[in-house]
Amino acid sequence: MVRINKEVTYNAEKTNDIVSSVAALTAASAVQSGILPAQLLGADKMSKISRTLDKDKVEIANKAADDVLNKLTNLEKKGVKIHNYQKAGINITGVPDRVLEITNPLFATAKGKNALFLNKAIPAANLAANSVVINKDKLSLAAFHELGHAYNFNNSKFWKAMQNLRTPSIALAGAFALLPALVKEIKPKDGEELTTKEKINNGLRKASPALAFLSMTPMLLEEGKATLRGNKWAKELLNPEMYKKVVKSNRYGYFSYMATAASFALMAFVGKKVKDKMADK
């Protein structure tokens, strides 16, 4: 009878562990869905600033970006080019354009909602490495920030490393964000202490929101440095009114990255709360 009761208890705990993980993962995923409007808002605000420029001011902004490339910096000698990208292609995915603008940077760039610096070529889109990719007509002010990325990559080993850590840091942040939903807290049995491994398990779960956010540090630092460089060049080349627009545009762009980092931390927090609450039951 004792053995049967132990088996029933074990199976119940195992079932609860699975069910609580599914519920926690669902809740954590809902956080990412909830952050999407904030990301879209940041992109809209950023692009709207450039769209308020008349044709003459757009040309001034593009001319100033060219001057950054071949007068203020050594970027042209490093092979950096500005690519005017306006061909979005036909959306055959069934995904709404607004969502695709978040998930597909090239689609967003062609629509004038994003801009990119490519440190690697994209042959399928006929885009070479070391290119600033931007829709010059719709998002001209973003060129300064992207040229900041180009400068980081071509002139600093440290900032180049931070840029290359972007994808691994996002993956690590995602891992910490999901950790509390997949791994339960280990509680000591009567009269026993937790092992070192179990203490590490609990420690990582507890710290997962902070660790998820901190994992995004390389991206946030490099984005910030690119913004500071771009703002500096804009101040040197543009009139005060247009310079303020560049600063404001870059501020909205950086907001979207902060929102992404915060969303990973919130995913970990929500996943942990749901998992622990169901485990207690």
DRENZADO-188289 format. One line per field, with one value per residue (C-alpha): residue number from 1; residue in one letter; x, y, z. Coordinates in steps of 0.1 Angstrom, whole numbers, plus 5000, padded with zeros to 4 digits. Example, Ala and Ser with C-alpha at 12.3 -4.5 7.8 and 13.67 -1.06 7.14 Angstrom:
<atoms>
i <- [1_2]
aa <- [a_s]
east <- [5123_5137]
north <- [4955_4989]
up <- [5078_5071]
</atoms>
This chain:
<atoms>
i <- [1_2_3_4_5_6_7_8_9_10_11_12_13_14_15_16_17_18_19_20_21_22_23_24_25_26_27_28_29_30_31_32_33_34_35_36_37_38_39_40_41_42_43_44_45_46_47_48_49_50_51_52_53_54_55_56_57_58_59_60_61_62_63_64_65_66_67_68_69_70_71_72_73_74_75_76_77_78_79_80_81_82_83_84_85_86_87_88_89_90_91_92_93_94_95_96_97_98_99_100_101_102_103_104_105_106_107_108_109_110_111_112_113_114_115_116_117_118_119_120_121_122_123_124_125_126_127_128_129_130_131_132_133_134_135_136_137_138_139_140_141_142_143_144_145_146_147_148_149_150_151_152_153_154_155_156_157_158_159_160_161_162_163_164_165_166_167_168_169_170_171_172_173_174_175_176_177_178_179_180_181_182_183_184_185_186_187_188_189_190_191_192_193_194_195_196_197_198_199_200_201_202_203_204_205_206_207_208_209_210_211_212_213_214_215_216_217_218_219_220_221_222_223_224_225_226_227_228_229_230_231_232_233_234_235_236_237_238_239_240_241_242_243_244_245_246_247_248_249_250_251_252_253_254_255_256_257_258_259_260_261_262_263_264_265_266_267_268_269_270_271_272_273_274_275_276_277_278_279_280_281]
aa <- [m_v_r_i_n_k_e_v_t_y_n_a_e_k_t_n_d_i_v_s_s_v_a_a_l_t_a_a_s_a_v_q_s_g_i_l_p_a_q_l_l_g_a_d_k_m_s_k_i_s_r_t_l_d_k_d_k_v_e_i_a_n_k_a_a_d_d_v_l_n_k_l_t_n_l_e_k_k_g_v_k_i_h_n_y_q_k_a_g_i_n_i_t_g_v_p_d_r_v_l_e_i_t_n_p_l_f_a_t_a_k_g_k_n_a_l_f_l_n_k_a_i_p_a_a_n_l_a_a_n_s_v_v_i_n_k_d_k_l_s_l_a_a_f_h_e_l_g_h_a_y_n_f_n_n_s_k_f_w_k_a_m_q_n_l_r_t_p_s_i_a_l_a_g_a_f_a_l_l_p_a_l_v_k_e_i_k_p_k_d_g_e_e_l_t_t_k_e_k_i_n_n_g_l_r_k_a_s_p_a_l_a_f_l_s_m_t_p_m_l_l_e_e_g_k_a_t_l_r_g_n_k_w_a_k_e_l_l_n_p_e_m_y_k_k_v_v_k_s_n_r_y_g_y_f_s_y_m_a_t_a_a_s_f_a_l_m_a_f_v_g_k_k_v_k_d_k_m_a_d_k]
east <- [5000_5028_5045_5013_5008_5043_5038_5005_5022_5051_5028_5007_5038_5051_5018_5016_5052_5042_5009_5025_5053_5028_5008_5039_5052_5018_5018_5054_5046_5017_5041_5060_5027_5018_5051_5045_5023_5051_5076_5052_5046_5083_5088_5058_5070_5105_5093_5068_5095_5113_5080_5074_5104_5097_5116_5143_5150_5151_5178_5197_5196_5208_5236_5247_5247_5270_5292_5296_5306_5333_5342_5338_5349_5370_5340_5340_5377_5366_5342_5310_5281_5246_5221_5187_5164_5127_5117_5096_5084_5049_5038_5026_5030_4995_5011_4998_5022_5023_5036_5060_5075_5087_5097_5114_5138_5143_5105_5103_5133_5117_5085_5105_5099_5135_5171_5200_5238_5249_5282_5274_5261_5225_5230_5193_5184_5215_5229_5267_5284_5294_5262_5238_5204_5177_5147_5162_5128_5109_5135_5164_5171_5179_5210_5231_5224_5232_5264_5272_5269_5292_5318_5316_5322_5350_5370_5368_5375_5355_5323_5327_5327_5296_5279_5288_5274_5240_5225_5240_5229_5193_5194_5208_5181_5155_5169_5168_5133_5120_5140_5116_5087_5106_5124_5107_5121_5137_5127_5147_5133_5128_5161_5181_5199_5200_5230_5252_5236_5201_5211_5224_5191_5171_5195_5193_5155_5153_5177_5163_5145_5176_5198_5175_5177_5215_5220_5209_5236_5259_5231_5219_5255_5263_5230_5236_5271_5258_5231_5257_5279_5250_5237_5272_5275_5240_5248_5278_5261_5225_5207_5194_5158_5168_5194_5166_5146_5175_5179_5142_5140_5170_5153_5123_5145_5164_5131_5121_5154_5148_5112_5126_5151_5124_5100_5126_5128_5090_5087_5110_5090_5056_5067_5082_5051_5027_5050_5055_5018_5007_5035_5023_4989]
north <- [5000_5024_5017_5024_5056_5067_5059_5079_5108_5107_5105_5134_5155_5147_5155_5188_5196_5192_5210_5239_5242_5244_5271_5290_5289_5301_5330_5339_5338_5361_5387_5387_5392_5420_5438_5438_5470_5488_5478_5488_5521_5529_5520_5542_5572_5569_5567_5595_5619_5613_5614_5650_5662_5678_5667_5694_5683_5647_5655_5675_5646_5621_5645_5648_5610_5609_5635_5613_5585_5603_5634_5630_5594_5568_5546_5551_5540_5509_5500_5511_5520_5533_5512_5528_5498_5503_5469_5451_5423_5407_5395_5359_5347_5355_5374_5410_5436_5452_5420_5412_5446_5434_5399_5407_5437_5439_5441_5468_5487_5487_5501_5528_5514_5502_5505_5482_5479_5446_5432_5401_5400_5389_5375_5367_5404_5415_5433_5434_5432_5465_5482_5507_5496_5522_5537_5571_5587_5575_5570_5593_5604_5568_5568_5585_5557_5530_5547_5546_5508_5508_5529_5505_5475_5489_5509_5493_5457_5461_5475_5450_5422_5437_5438_5401_5391_5404_5371_5350_5375_5374_5336_5336_5361_5338_5309_5327_5340_5305_5288_5294_5280_5248_5241_5240_5252_5224_5223_5205_5172_5169_5168_5173_5202_5211_5200_5226_5217_5222_5256_5267_5256_5277_5306_5308_5306_5334_5356_5348_5381_5401_5376_5378_5416_5416_5391_5419_5442_5438_5448_5477_5490_5488_5503_5532_5538_5539_5564_5586_5586_5593_5622_5637_5637_5650_5679_5688_5686_5696_5727_5726_5717_5686_5676_5675_5653_5629_5627_5621_5595_5576_5578_5560_5534_5528_5525_5495_5477_5485_5472_5439_5435_5443_5418_5389_5399_5401_5367_5351_5369_5358_5322_5319_5332_5308_5278_5283_5290_5258_5238_5250_5236]
up <- [5000_5009_4975_4956_4975_4966_4930_4929_4946_4921_4891_4904_4910_4875_4859_4878_4867_4831_4833_4853_4827_4798_4817_4825_4790_4777_4801_4792_4755_4761_4774_4741_4722_4746_4739_4701_4702_4720_4694_4666_4683_4685_4648_4638_4659_4645_4608_4613_4622_4589_4570_4582_4562_4528_4497_4502_4538_4528_4503_4529_4553_4526_4516_4552_4556_4525_4541_4572_4549_4529_4549_4586_4588_4571_4563_4526_4526_4546_4518_4535_4512_4517_4499_4490_4496_4485_4471_4497_4475_4478_4512_4505_4541_4552_4582_4585_4571_4606_4622_4593_4598_4633_4622_4589_4591_4553_4547_4574_4558_4524_4540_4557_4592_4598_4587_4589_4589_4574_4585_4563_4528_4519_4484_4480_4484_4464_4495_4501_4534_4550_4538_4554_4541_4542_4524_4518_4509_4540_4568_4559_4595_4606_4584_4611_4636_4611_4601_4638_4636_4606_4624_4655_4633_4612_4637_4671_4681_4713_4696_4668_4694_4710_4676_4669_4703_4694_4683_4710_4737_4724_4725_4761_4771_4757_4776_4809_4801_4797_4824_4853_4833_4825_4858_4891_4925_4945_4981_5007_5021_5059_5077_5045_5029_4992_4972_4955_4922_4936_4951_4917_4901_4926_4924_4886_4887_4912_4893_4859_4852_4860_4840_4810_4809_4815_4787_4763_4776_4745_4722_4743_4747_4710_4700_4724_4711_4675_4686_4703_4672_4649_4670_4671_4633_4628_4651_4631_4597_4601_4614_4650_4640_4619_4645_4671_4648_4645_4683_4687_4660_4676_4710_4697_4680_4713_4732_4710_4721_4757_4754_4739_4768_4794_4777_4783_4820_4823_4806_4833_4861_4848_4840_4875_4892_4873_4877_4914_4921_4903_4919_4954_4947]
</atoms>
